[in-house]
Amino acid sequence: MDILQIVLFGIVGALLLTTVRELAPQVSFLLTLLISAVLFLIALQRVTGILVPIERLAALADVNVLFFATIMKIIGIAYIAEFGAEIARDAGVASIASKIELVGKLAILVLAVPIVTAVVETVTHLLP
Amino acid sequence: MSLELHVLFQIAVVGIAAAVLSSLLKQSGRDEIATLVTISALVLVAAVVVSNISHLFVQIQNVFANQ
């Protein structure tokens, strides 16, 4: 039943936000930052529960560890970039949010290059 | 890190207290002290939030980049 706790945590946070928004707008922005950080942490604890079996499956299917590690990094980058972009968008500066997303995409692209080359190489080997 | 609701309430209380105090100080004519109070409240809240955010980022690194 802890999903109820989490949702109520968000609702209480939102309620606090509405009160603090008129009185102290800067503090309300920091409050949103804190609430999203805590909720992201909780989501992160759930993700760790998922990662272990997936890792075992990857080892079972003898997937190259390098690929799995890069995929994990890519997920991490996406995770942080989305967090930063939402916070910036919440603060009202959508331009900065799009810049953060751009940097996140580029970082993911950089990490994805070796995997793509590996796939292309295997395909070219298969061709006659 | 479990669900710390009290941190939320602490931050809300600091924000509201700072707002009330600064408006009180503004009424009584001491404007510079009012700005000082608001800034110090902001710094306090920022310190708490930054420590939580750094905790989050450390957790992310542990989970995703564990090489």
N, CA and C atoms of all chains as a GROMACS GRO file, in nm:
protein
  585
    1MET      N    1   0.083  -0.121   0.000
    1MET     CA    2   0.000   0.000   0.000
    1MET      C    3   0.086   0.126   0.000
    2ASP      N    4   0.220   0.112  -0.029
    2ASP     CA    5   0.299   0.235  -0.015
    2ASP      C    6   0.278   0.325  -0.135
    3ILE      N    7   0.210   0.274  -0.241
    3ILE     CA    8   0.181   0.364  -0.351
    3ILE      C    9   0.090   0.477  -0.300
    4LEU      N   10   0.006   0.444  -0.205
    4LEU     CA   11  -0.083   0.546  -0.148
    4LEU      C   12   0.000   0.653  -0.080
    5GLN      N   13   0.102   0.607  -0.005
    5GLN     CA   14   0.188   0.704   0.064
    5GLN      C   15   0.253   0.797  -0.037
    6ILE      N   16   0.303   0.739  -0.143
    6ILE     CA   17   0.376   0.821  -0.241
    6ILE      C   18   0.283   0.923  -0.303
    7VAL      N   19   0.164   0.879  -0.342
    7VAL     CA   20   0.071   0.972  -0.407
    7VAL      C   21   0.032   1.080  -0.307
    8LEU      N   22   0.008   1.040  -0.182
    8LEU     CA   23  -0.032   1.142  -0.083
    8LEU      C   24   0.083   1.239  -0.059
    9PHE      N   25   0.206   1.186  -0.064
    9PHE     CA   26   0.322   1.274  -0.049
    9PHE      C   27   0.318   1.381  -0.157
   10GLY      N   28   0.292   1.339  -0.281
   10GLY     CA   29   0.285   1.436  -0.391
   10GLY      C   30   0.173   1.535  -0.371
   11ILE      N   31   0.057   1.485  -0.328
   11ILE     CA   32  -0.057   1.575  -0.312
   11ILE      C   33  -0.030   1.676  -0.201
   12VAL      N   34   0.026   1.628  -0.089
   12VAL     CA   35   0.055   1.722   0.021
   12VAL      C   36   0.156   1.825  -0.027
   13GLY      N   37   0.254   1.777  -0.102
   13GLY     CA   38   0.353   1.872  -0.155
   13GLY      C   39   0.287   1.976  -0.243
   14ALA      N   40   0.196   1.930  -0.332
   14ALA     CA   41   0.130   2.026  -0.421
   14ALA      C   42   0.048   2.125  -0.340
   15LEU      N   43  -0.016   2.074  -0.235
   15LEU     CA   44  -0.097   2.164  -0.152
   15LEU      C   45  -0.007   2.269  -0.087
   16LEU      N   46   0.104   2.224  -0.031
   16LEU     CA   47   0.197   2.320   0.032
   16LEU      C   48   0.240   2.423  -0.070
   17LEU      N   49   0.261   2.374  -0.193
   17LEU     CA   50   0.309   2.464  -0.298
   17LEU      C   51   0.211   2.577  -0.323
   18THR      N   52   0.081   2.540  -0.326
   18THR     CA   53  -0.016   2.646  -0.358
   18THR      C   54  -0.010   2.754  -0.251
   19THR      N   55   0.011   2.713  -0.124
   19THR     CA   56   0.014   2.817  -0.020
   19THR      C   57   0.143   2.898  -0.029
   20VAL      N   58   0.255   2.827  -0.052
   20VAL     CA   59   0.382   2.900  -0.048
   20VAL      C   60   0.399   2.985  -0.174
   21ARG      N   61   0.323   2.952  -0.280
   21ARG     CA   62   0.350   3.020  -0.408
   21ARG      C   63   0.324   3.170  -0.397
   22GLU      N   64   0.210   3.210  -0.333
   22GLU     CA   65   0.186   3.355  -0.326
   22GLU      C   66   0.287   3.420  -0.232
   23LEU      N   67   0.315   3.350  -0.118
   23LEU     CA   68   0.393   3.419  -0.014
   23LEU      C   69   0.539   3.429  -0.055
   24ALA      N   70   0.596   3.314  -0.103
   24ALA     CA   71   0.740   3.320  -0.134
   24ALA      C   72   0.764   3.242  -0.262
   25PRO      N   73   0.754   3.304  -0.380
   25PRO     CA   74   0.767   3.228  -0.506
   25PRO      C   75   0.899   3.155  -0.518
   26GLN      N   76   1.012   3.216  -0.474
   26GLN     CA   77   1.140   3.145  -0.492
   26GLN      C   78   1.138   3.017  -0.411
   27VAL      N   79   1.088   3.025  -0.287
   27VAL     CA   80   1.089   2.906  -0.202
   27VAL      C   81   0.999   2.800  -0.264
   28SER      N   82   0.894   2.843  -0.333
   28SER     CA   83   0.803   2.741  -0.391
   28SER      C   84   0.875   2.668  -0.503
   29PHE      N   85   0.959   2.737  -0.577
   29PHE     CA   86   1.035   2.665  -0.681
   29PHE      C   87   1.126   2.562  -0.617
   30LEU      N   88   1.194   2.601  -0.507
   30LEU     CA   89   1.283   2.505  -0.440
   30LEU      C   90   1.201   2.388  -0.386
   31LEU      N   91   1.080   2.417  -0.343
   31LEU     CA   92   0.995   2.310  -0.291
   31LEU      C   93   0.961   2.211  -0.402
   32THR      N   94   0.927   2.263  -0.522
   32THR     CA   95   0.899   2.170  -0.632
   32THR      C   96   1.023   2.086  -0.661
   33LEU      N   97   1.139   2.151  -0.656
   33LEU     CA   98   1.263   2.076  -0.681
   33LEU      C   99   1.274   1.962  -0.581
   34LEU      N  100   1.245   1.990  -0.455
   34LEU     CA  101   1.262   1.887  -0.352
   34LEU      C  102   1.162   1.774  -0.373
   35ILE      N  103   1.036   1.811  -0.403
   35ILE     CA  104   0.934   1.706  -0.418
   35ILE      C  105   0.969   1.616  -0.534
   36SER      N  106   1.010   1.674  -0.646
   36SER     CA  107   1.040   1.588  -0.761
   36SER      C  108   1.165   1.504  -0.731
   37ALA      N  109   1.260   1.560  -0.655
   37ALA     CA  110   1.379   1.481  -0.622
   37ALA      C  111   1.339   1.361  -0.538
   38VAL      N  112   1.253   1.382  -0.439
   38VAL     CA  113   1.216   1.270  -0.352
   38VAL      C  114   1.139   1.166  -0.432
   39LEU      N  115   1.048   1.212  -0.518
   39LEU     CA  116   0.970   1.114  -0.596
   39LEU      C  117   1.059   1.039  -0.693
   40PHE      N  118   1.158   1.110  -0.749
   40PHE     CA  119   1.250   1.041  -0.839
   40PHE      C  120   1.329   0.936  -0.763
   41LEU      N  121   1.365   0.970  -0.636
   41LEU     CA  122   1.442   0.872  -0.557
   41LEU      C  123   1.360   0.747  -0.536
   42ILE      N  124   1.231   0.766  -0.507
   42ILE     CA  125   1.147   0.649  -0.484
   42ILE      C  126   1.136   0.568  -0.612
   43ALA      N  127   1.120   0.637  -0.725
   43ALA     CA  128   1.114   0.564  -0.853
   43ALA      C  129   1.244   0.489  -0.874
   44LEU      N  130   1.355   0.551  -0.832
   44LEU     CA  131   1.485   0.486  -0.852
   44LEU      C  132   1.491   0.357  -0.772
   45GLN      N  133   1.438   0.358  -0.650
   45GLN     CA  134   1.443   0.234  -0.571
   45GLN      C  135   1.364   0.125  -0.643
   46ARG      N  136   1.250   0.163  -0.706
   46ARG     CA  137   1.175   0.061  -0.782
   46ARG      C  138   1.258   0.010  -0.898
   47VAL      N  139   1.332   0.100  -0.966
   47VAL     CA  140   1.407   0.059  -1.086
   47VAL      C  141   1.514  -0.042  -1.047
   48THR      N  142   1.579  -0.022  -0.930
   48THR     CA  143   1.684  -0.117  -0.894
   48THR      C  144   1.626  -0.258  -0.884
   49GLY      N  145   1.502  -0.267  -0.835
   49GLY     CA  146   1.440  -0.398  -0.825
   49GLY      C  147   1.424  -0.463  -0.960
   50ILE      N  148   1.407  -0.381  -1.063
   50ILE     CA  149   1.387  -0.437  -1.198
   50ILE      C  150   1.520  -0.473  -1.259
   51LEU      N  151   1.623  -0.393  -1.229
   51LEU     CA  152   1.750  -0.410  -1.302
   51LEU      C  153   1.814  -0.544  -1.273
   52VAL      N  154   1.808  -0.590  -1.148
   52VAL     CA  155   1.882  -0.713  -1.114
   52VAL      C  156   1.835  -0.830  -1.198
   53PRO      N  157   1.704  -0.862  -1.206
   53PRO     CA  158   1.666  -0.976  -1.292
   53PRO      C  159   1.702  -0.955  -1.438
   54ILE      N  160   1.690  -0.829  -1.485
   54ILE     CA  161   1.725  -0.807  -1.626
   54ILE      C  162   1.871  -0.838  -1.649
   55GLU      N  163   1.954  -0.797  -1.551
   55GLU     CA  164   2.097  -0.823  -1.565
   55GLU      C  165   2.122  -0.973  -1.568
   56ARG      N  166   2.049  -1.047  -1.484
   56ARG     CA  167   2.068  -1.191  -1.482
   56ARG      C  168   2.028  -1.249  -1.617
   57LEU      N  169   1.914  -1.200  -1.670
   57LEU     CA  170   1.872  -1.250  -1.802
   57LEU      C  171   1.976  -1.220  -1.907
   58ALA      N  172   2.032  -1.098  -1.902
   58ALA     CA  173   2.133  -1.061  -2.002
   58ALA      C  174   2.251  -1.155  -1.991
   59ALA      N  175   2.292  -1.184  -1.867
   59ALA     CA  176   2.406  -1.276  -1.851
   59ALA      C  177   2.368  -1.413  -1.904
   60LEU      N  178   2.242  -1.455  -1.879
   60LEU     CA  179   2.197  -1.587  -1.926
   60LEU      C  180   2.206  -1.594  -2.078
   61ALA      N  181   2.158  -1.488  -2.146
   61ALA     CA  182   2.157  -1.488  -2.293
   61ALA      C  183   2.293  -1.445  -2.346
   62ASP      N  184   2.392  -1.447  -2.266
   62ASP     CA  185   2.531  -1.403  -2.289
   62ASP      C  186   2.536  -1.283  -2.382
   63VAL      N  187   2.456  -1.182  -2.345
   63VAL     CA  188   2.466  -1.054  -2.416
   63VAL      C  189   2.598  -0.990  -2.372
   64ASN      N  190   2.663  -0.921  -2.466
   64ASN     CA  191   2.792  -0.859  -2.436
   64ASN      C  192   2.773  -0.759  -2.321
   65VAL      N  193   2.856  -0.770  -2.214
   65VAL     CA  194   2.836  -0.687  -2.096
   65VAL      C  195   2.848  -0.540  -2.136
   66LEU      N  196   2.936  -0.512  -2.234
   66LEU     CA  197   2.956  -0.372  -2.272
   66LEU      C  198   2.823  -0.311  -2.314
   67PHE      N  199   2.746  -0.387  -2.398
   67PHE     CA  200   2.620  -0.330  -2.446
   67PHE      C  201   2.529  -0.300  -2.327
   68PHE      N  202   2.520  -0.397  -2.236
   68PHE     CA  203   2.428  -0.379  -2.124
   68PHE      C  204   2.469  -0.259  -2.040
   69ALA      N  205   2.602  -0.241  -2.021
   69ALA     CA  206   2.648  -0.128  -1.941
   69ALA      C  207   2.612   0.003  -2.009
   70THR      N  208   2.633   0.009  -2.143
   70THR     CA  209   2.601   0.135  -2.210
   70THR      C  210   2.451   0.161  -2.205
   71ILE      N  211   2.371   0.053  -2.217
   71ILE     CA  212   2.226   0.076  -2.210
   71ILE      C  213   2.190   0.132  -2.074
   72MET      N  214   2.253   0.078  -1.968
   72MET     CA  215   2.225   0.132  -1.835
   72MET      C  216   2.263   0.278  -1.827
   73LYS      N  217   2.380   0.312  -1.885
   73LYS     CA  218   2.422   0.454  -1.879
   73LYS      C  219   2.322   0.540  -1.953
   74ILE      N  220   2.275   0.489  -2.069
   74ILE     CA  221   2.180   0.569  -2.148
   74ILE      C  222   2.054   0.593  -2.068
   75ILE      N  223   2.009   0.489  -1.999
   75ILE     CA  224   1.886   0.509  -1.918
   75ILE      C  225   1.913   0.611  -1.808
   76GLY      N  226   2.032   0.604  -1.748
   76GLY     CA  227   2.065   0.700  -1.642
   76GLY      C  228   2.065   0.842  -1.696
   77ILE      N  229   2.126   0.860  -1.814
   77ILE     CA  230   2.132   0.994  -1.872
   77ILE      C  231   1.991   1.043  -1.900
   78ALA      N  232   1.908   0.955  -1.958
   78ALA     CA  233   1.771   0.998  -1.989
   78ALA      C  234   1.700   1.038  -1.860
   79TYR      N  235   1.724   0.961  -1.756
   79TYR     CA  236   1.660   0.985  -1.627
   79TYR      C  237   1.694   1.126  -1.576
   80ILE      N  238   1.825   1.157  -1.575
   80ILE     CA  239   1.867   1.286  -1.519
   80ILE      C  240   1.825   1.399  -1.611
   81ALA      N  241   1.838   1.380  -1.743
   81ALA     CA  242   1.803   1.488  -1.836
   81ALA      C  243   1.655   1.521  -1.821
   82GLU      N  244   1.571   1.420  -1.808
   82GLU     CA  245   1.428   1.447  -1.796
   82GLU      C  246   1.402   1.521  -1.666
   83PHE      N  247   1.470   1.482  -1.560
   83PHE     CA  248   1.452   1.550  -1.431
   83PHE      C  249   1.487   1.698  -1.443
   84GLY      N  250   1.605   1.726  -1.502
   84GLY     CA  251   1.647   1.865  -1.516
   84GLY      C  252   1.554   1.943  -1.606
   85ALA      N  253   1.513   1.880  -1.718
   85ALA     CA  254   1.428   1.952  -1.813
   85ALA      C  255   1.294   1.987  -1.748
   86GLU      N  256   1.236   1.892  -1.674
   86GLU     CA  257   1.106   1.922  -1.613
   86GLU      C  258   1.119   2.034  -1.511
   87ILE      N  259   1.229   2.030  -1.434
   87ILE     CA  260   1.245   2.136  -1.333
   87ILE      C  261   1.258   2.272  -1.401
   88ALA      N  262   1.337   2.277  -1.509
   88ALA     CA  263   1.354   2.405  -1.577
   88ALA      C  264   1.222   2.451  -1.635
   89ARG      N  265   1.146   2.355  -1.692
   89ARG     CA  266   1.017   2.393  -1.751
   89ARG      C  267   0.924   2.442  -1.642
   90ASP      N  268   0.931   2.378  -1.525
   90ASP     CA  269   0.845   2.421  -1.415
   90ASP      C  270   0.881   2.562  -1.369
   91ALA      N  271   1.010   2.594  -1.378
   91ALA     CA  272   1.051   2.728  -1.336
   91ALA      C  273   1.013   2.832  -1.439
   92GLY      N  274   0.959   2.787  -1.553
   92GLY     CA  275   0.911   2.885  -1.650
   92GLY      C  276   1.008   2.909  -1.764
   93VAL      N  277   1.130   2.851  -1.757
   93VAL     CA  278   1.226   2.877  -1.865
   93VAL      C  279   1.228   2.756  -1.958
   94ALA      N  280   1.132   2.752  -2.049
   94ALA     CA  281   1.124   2.636  -2.139
   94ALA      C  282   1.245   2.630  -2.231
   95SER      N  283   1.306   2.745  -2.259
   95SER     CA  284   1.422   2.740  -2.350
   95SER      C  285   1.534   2.659  -2.286
   96ILE      N  286   1.559   2.684  -2.157
   96ILE     CA  287   1.666   2.609  -2.091
   96ILE      C  288   1.630   2.462  -2.087
   97ALA      N  289   1.501   2.433  -2.068
   97ALA     CA  290   1.459   2.292  -2.063
   97ALA      C  291   1.493   2.224  -2.194
   98SER      N  292   1.464   2.291  -2.305
   98SER     CA  293   1.494   2.226  -2.434
   98SER      C  294   1.644   2.211  -2.450
   99LYS      N  295   1.722   2.307  -2.398
   99LYS     CA  296   1.869   2.292  -2.410
   99LYS      C  297   1.915   2.169  -2.330
  100ILE      N  298   1.858   2.152  -2.212
  100ILE     CA  299   1.898   2.037  -2.130
  100ILE      C  300   1.865   1.909  -2.204
  101GLU      N  301   1.744   1.907  -2.264
  101GLU     CA  302   1.707   1.785  -2.338
  101GLU      C  303   1.800   1.762  -2.455
  102LEU      N  304   1.840   1.873  -2.521
  102LEU     CA  305   1.932   1.858  -2.636
  102LEU      C  306   2.062   1.793  -2.589
  103VAL      N  307   2.115   1.844  -2.479
  103VAL     CA  308   2.242   1.788  -2.428
  103VAL      C  309   2.223   1.642  -2.392
  104GLY      N  310   2.109   1.609  -2.331
  104GLY     CA  311   2.084   1.468  -2.297
  104GLY      C  312   2.080   1.381  -2.420
  105LYS      N  313   2.011   1.429  -2.524
  105LYS     CA  314   2.002   1.346  -2.646
  105LYS      C  315   2.141   1.326  -2.704
  106LEU      N  316   2.222   1.435  -2.708
  106LEU     CA  317   2.356   1.421  -2.767
  106LEU      C  318   2.438   1.322  -2.686
  107ALA      N  319   2.428   1.329  -2.554
  107ALA     CA  320   2.507   1.237  -2.473
  107ALA      C  321   2.464   1.094  -2.502
  108ILE      N  322   2.332   1.072  -2.518
  108ILE     CA  323   2.285   0.936  -2.547
  108ILE      C  324   2.335   0.893  -2.684
  109LEU      N  325   2.332   0.988  -2.780
  109LEU     CA  326   2.380   0.955  -2.915
  109LEU      C  327   2.525   0.910  -2.909
  110VAL      N  328   2.605   0.985  -2.833
  110VAL     CA  329   2.748   0.951  -2.825
  110VAL      C  330   2.764   0.810  -2.770
  111LEU      N  331   2.682   0.776  -2.670
  111LEU     CA  332   2.696   0.643  -2.610
  111LEU      C  333   2.646   0.536  -2.704
  112ALA      N  334   2.550   0.571  -2.791
  112ALA     CA  335   2.488   0.466  -2.874
  112ALA      C  336   2.574   0.430  -2.993
  113VAL      N  337   2.672   0.516  -3.028
  113VAL     CA  338   2.749   0.492  -3.151
  113VAL      C  339   2.815   0.354  -3.150
  114PRO      N  340   2.885   0.310  -3.046
  114PRO     CA  341   2.950   0.179  -3.055
  114PRO      C  342   2.850   0.067  -3.077
  115ILE      N  343   2.733   0.077  -3.016
  115ILE     CA  344   2.635  -0.031  -3.034
  115ILE      C  345   2.590  -0.037  -3.179
  116VAL      N  346   2.565   0.082  -3.235
  116VAL     CA  347   2.517   0.084  -3.374
  116VAL      C  348   2.624   0.028  -3.465
  117THR      N  349   2.750   0.066  -3.442
  117THR     CA  350   2.855   0.013  -3.530
  117THR      C  351   2.862  -0.138  -3.516
  118ALA      N  352   2.847  -0.189  -3.393
  118ALA     CA  353   2.854  -0.335  -3.375
  118ALA      C  354   2.743  -0.402  -3.454
  119VAL      N  355   2.623  -0.344  -3.447
  119VAL     CA  356   2.511  -0.406  -3.519
  119VAL      C  357   2.540  -0.404  -3.668
  120VAL      N  358   2.586  -0.290  -3.719
  120VAL     CA  359   2.610  -0.281  -3.864
  120VAL      C  360   2.716  -0.382  -3.903
  121GLU      N  361   2.818  -0.396  -3.820
  121GLU     CA  362   2.924  -0.492  -3.856
  121GLU      C  363   2.868  -0.632  -3.863
  122THR      N  364   2.788  -0.671  -3.762
  122THR     CA  365   2.736  -0.809  -3.766
  122THR      C  366   2.650  -0.827  -3.892
  123VAL      N  367   2.574  -0.724  -3.927
  123VAL     CA  368   2.488  -0.738  -4.045
  123VAL      C  369   2.575  -0.754  -4.170
  124THR      N  370   2.678  -0.672  -4.181
  124THR     CA  371   2.759  -0.682  -4.303
  124THR      C  372   2.826  -0.820  -4.308
  125HIS      N  373   2.866  -0.874  -4.191
  125HIS     CA  374   2.926  -1.009  -4.196
  125HIS      C  375   2.826  -1.110  -4.249
  126LEU      N  376   2.697  -1.092  -4.209
  126LEU     CA  377   2.598  -1.193  -4.251
  126LEU      C  378   2.577  -1.189  -4.403
  127LEU      N  379   2.589  -1.065  -4.459
  127LEU     CA  380   2.560  -1.056  -4.603
  127LEU      C  381   2.664  -1.136  -4.681
  128PRO      N  382   2.625  -1.194  -4.794
  128PRO     CA  383   2.721  -1.276  -4.872
  128PRO      C  384   2.832  -1.188  -4.929
  129MET      N  385   1.622   0.649   0.085
  129MET     CA  386   1.572   0.762   0.160
  129MET      C  387   1.420   0.750   0.162
  130SER      N  388   1.363   0.742   0.275
  130SER     CA  389   1.218   0.716   0.278
  130SER      C  390   1.145   0.847   0.255
  131LEU      N  391   1.015   0.838   0.266
  131LEU     CA  392   0.932   0.954   0.239
  131LEU      C  393   0.943   1.050   0.357
  132GLU      N  394   1.018   1.160   0.342
  132GLU     CA  395   1.031   1.252   0.455
  132GLU      C  396   0.932   1.366   0.436
  133LEU      N  397   0.816   1.348   0.498
  133LEU     CA  398   0.717   1.453   0.482
  133LEU      C  399   0.757   1.574   0.565
  134HIS      N  400   0.830   1.545   0.678
  134HIS     CA  401   0.856   1.659   0.768
  134HIS      C  402   0.950   1.759   0.700
  135VAL      N  403   1.034   1.709   0.606
  135VAL     CA  404   1.124   1.803   0.539
  135VAL      C  405   1.041   1.903   0.460
  136LEU      N  406   0.934   1.850   0.396
  136LEU     CA  407   0.848   1.939   0.318
  136LEU      C  408   0.788   2.046   0.406
  137PHE      N  409   0.735   2.001   0.521
  137PHE     CA  410   0.669   2.099   0.607
  137PHE      C  411   0.769   2.200   0.659
  138GLN      N  412   0.892   2.153   0.691
  138GLN     CA  413   0.993   2.248   0.741
  138GLN      C  414   1.017   2.357   0.638
  139ILE      N  415   1.032   2.315   0.511
  139ILE     CA  416   1.063   2.413   0.408
  139ILE      C  417   0.947   2.509   0.389
  140ALA      N  418   0.824   2.455   0.393
  140ALA     CA  419   0.708   2.544   0.378
  140ALA      C  420   0.704   2.643   0.493
  141VAL      N  421   0.733   2.596   0.614
  141VAL     CA  422   0.728   2.686   0.730
  141VAL      C  423   0.833   2.795   0.714
  142VAL      N  424   0.954   2.755   0.670
  142VAL     CA  425   1.060   2.856   0.655
  142VAL      C  426   1.018   2.958   0.552
  143GLY      N  427   0.960   2.911   0.441
  143GLY     CA  428   0.919   3.006   0.338
  143GLY      C  429   0.814   3.102   0.387
  144ILE      N  430   0.711   3.048   0.451
  144ILE     CA  431   0.602   3.135   0.496
  144ILE      C  432   0.653   3.230   0.603
  145ALA      N  433   0.735   3.180   0.697
  145ALA     CA  434   0.786   3.266   0.804
  145ALA      C  435   0.870   3.378   0.744
  146ALA      N  436   0.952   3.343   0.645
  146ALA     CA  437   1.036   3.447   0.584
  146ALA      C  438   0.949   3.552   0.517
  147ALA      N  439   0.843   3.506   0.447
  147ALA     CA  440   0.758   3.603   0.378
  147ALA      C  441   0.691   3.695   0.479
  148VAL      N  442   0.637   3.635   0.586
  148VAL     CA  443   0.566   3.718   0.685
  148VAL      C  444   0.664   3.815   0.751
  149LEU      N  445   0.780   3.761   0.788
  149LEU     CA  446   0.879   3.847   0.856
  149LEU      C  447   0.919   3.962   0.766
  150SER      N  448   0.945   3.931   0.638
  150SER     CA  449   0.994   4.039   0.552
  150SER      C  450   0.885   4.143   0.532
  151SER      N  451   0.758   4.100   0.517
  151SER     CA  452   0.654   4.202   0.501
  151SER      C  453   0.640   4.283   0.629
  152LEU      N  454   0.656   4.215   0.745
  152LEU     CA  455   0.648   4.287   0.873
  152LEU      C  456   0.758   4.392   0.880
  153LEU      N  457   0.881   4.348   0.844
  153LEU     CA  458   0.994   4.442   0.852
  153LEU      C  459   0.974   4.556   0.753
  154LYS      N  460   0.915   4.524   0.638
  154LYS     CA  461   0.894   4.632   0.539
  154LYS      C  462   0.799   4.737   0.598
  155GLN      N  463   0.689   4.686   0.664
  155GLN     CA  464   0.595   4.784   0.723
  155GLN      C  465   0.669   4.874   0.820
  156SER      N  466   0.755   4.814   0.905
  156SER     CA  467   0.815   4.895   1.011
  156SER      C  468   0.936   4.971   0.958
  157GLY      N  469   0.949   4.977   0.827
  157GLY     CA  470   1.047   5.069   0.770
  157GLY      C  471   1.183   5.010   0.749
  158ARG      N  472   1.214   4.891   0.803
  158ARG     CA  473   1.353   4.839   0.787
  158ARG      C  474   1.355   4.751   0.662
  159ASP      N  475   1.373   4.814   0.546
  159ASP     CA  476   1.366   4.736   0.422
  159ASP      C  477   1.486   4.648   0.405
  160GLU      N  478   1.607   4.699   0.441
  160GLU     CA  479   1.726   4.618   0.411
  160GLU      C  480   1.724   4.490   0.494
  161ILE      N  481   1.673   4.499   0.620
  161ILE     CA  482   1.669   4.376   0.700
  161ILE      C  483   1.570   4.278   0.638
  162ALA      N  484   1.462   4.332   0.579
  162ALA     CA  485   1.362   4.243   0.516
  162ALA      C  486   1.427   4.164   0.403
  163THR      N  487   1.503   4.234   0.320
  163THR     CA  488   1.568   4.159   0.210
  163THR      C  489   1.665   4.058   0.268
  164LEU      N  490   1.735   4.096   0.377
  164LEU     CA  491   1.831   4.001   0.437
  164LEU      C  492   1.757   3.876   0.481
  165VAL      N  493   1.641   3.897   0.544
  165VAL     CA  494   1.566   3.780   0.594
  165VAL      C  495   1.524   3.692   0.477
  166THR      N  496   1.473   3.753   0.370
  166THR     CA  497   1.429   3.669   0.257
  166THR      C  498   1.547   3.593   0.200
  167ILE      N  499   1.660   3.661   0.184
  167ILE     CA  500   1.775   3.593   0.124
  167ILE      C  501   1.822   3.480   0.213
  168SER      N  502   1.824   3.503   0.344
  168SER     CA  503   1.875   3.396   0.432
  168SER      C  504   1.780   3.278   0.429
  169ALA      N  505   1.649   3.306   0.422
  169ALA     CA  506   1.554   3.194   0.412
  169ALA      C  507   1.579   3.115   0.285
  170LEU      N  508   1.601   3.188   0.175
  170LEU     CA  509   1.627   3.120   0.047
  170LEU      C  510   1.751   3.033   0.059
  171VAL      N  511   1.857   3.087   0.122
  171VAL     CA  512   1.981   3.010   0.132
  171VAL      C  513   1.957   2.884   0.213
  172LEU      N  514   1.881   2.899   0.321
  172LEU     CA  515   1.855   2.782   0.407
  172LEU      C  516   1.783   2.674   0.328
  173VAL      N  517   1.674   2.716   0.260
  173VAL     CA  518   1.596   2.617   0.186
  173VAL      C  519   1.680   2.556   0.076
  174ALA      N  520   1.761   2.641   0.008
  174ALA     CA  521   1.844   2.588  -0.100
  174ALA      C  522   1.942   2.485  -0.046
  175ALA      N  523   1.996   2.508   0.075
  175ALA     CA  524   2.092   2.412   0.130
  175ALA      C  525   2.025   2.277   0.146
  176VAL      N  526   1.904   2.276   0.202
  176VAL     CA  527   1.834   2.148   0.222
  176VAL      C  528   1.808   2.081   0.089
  177VAL      N  529   1.759   2.160  -0.008
  177VAL     CA  530   1.720   2.100  -0.136
  177VAL      C  531   1.843   2.047  -0.208
  178VAL      N  532   1.954   2.123  -0.200
  178VAL     CA  533   2.073   2.078  -0.273
  178VAL      C  534   2.125   1.949  -0.214
  179SER      N  535   2.118   1.935  -0.082
  179SER     CA  536   2.169   1.809  -0.024
  179SER      C  537   2.083   1.692  -0.071
  180ASN      N  538   1.950   1.714  -0.080
  180ASN     CA  539   1.866   1.604  -0.129
  180ASN      C  540   1.895   1.572  -0.273
  181ILE      N  541   1.914   1.676  -0.354
  181ILE     CA  542   1.938   1.652  -0.497
  181ILE      C  543   2.070   1.579  -0.515
  182SER      N  544   2.173   1.617  -0.438
  182SER     CA  545   2.302   1.548  -0.455
  182SER      C  546   2.287   1.403  -0.413
  183HIS      N  547   2.204   1.379  -0.310
  183HIS     CA  548   2.180   1.239  -0.270
  183HIS      C  549   2.116   1.162  -0.385
  184LEU      N  550   2.020   1.228  -0.452
  184LEU     CA  551   1.954   1.163  -0.566
  184LEU      C  552   2.055   1.130  -0.674
  185PHE      N  553   2.141   1.226  -0.708
  185PHE     CA  554   2.234   1.203  -0.819
  185PHE      C  555   2.333   1.093  -0.782
  186VAL      N  556   2.376   1.087  -0.655
  186VAL     CA  557   2.468   0.980  -0.615
  186VAL      C  558   2.398   0.846  -0.632
  187GLN      N  559   2.270   0.841  -0.591
  187GLN     CA  560   2.196   0.715  -0.606
  187GLN      C  561   2.190   0.677  -0.754
  188ILE      N  562   2.162   0.776  -0.841
  188ILE     CA  563   2.151   0.743  -0.984
  188ILE      C  564   2.282   0.687  -1.032
  189GLN      N  565   2.394   0.750  -0.990
  189GLN     CA  566   2.523   0.699  -1.037
  189GLN      C  567   2.543   0.557  -0.988
  190ASN      N  568   2.507   0.530  -0.863
  190ASN     CA  569   2.529   0.394  -0.813
  190ASN      C  570   2.448   0.294  -0.893
  191VAL      N  571   2.325   0.333  -0.928
  191VAL     CA  572   2.238   0.235  -0.995
  191VAL      C  573   2.282   0.215  -1.138
  192PHE      N  574   2.303   0.326  -1.211
  192PHE     CA  575   2.317   0.312  -1.355
  192PHE      C  576   2.461   0.300  -1.398
  193ALA      N  577   2.553   0.365  -1.329
  193ALA     CA  578   2.691   0.360  -1.378
  193ALA      C  579   2.773   0.288  -1.272
  194ASN      N  580   2.752   0.154  -1.260
  194ASN     CA  581   2.818   0.086  -1.147
  194ASN      C  582   2.949   0.021  -1.189
  195GLN      N  583   3.011   0.071  -1.297
  195GLN     CA  584   3.143   0.013  -1.329
  195GLN      C  585   3.251   0.079  -1.245
   0.00000   0.00000   0.00000
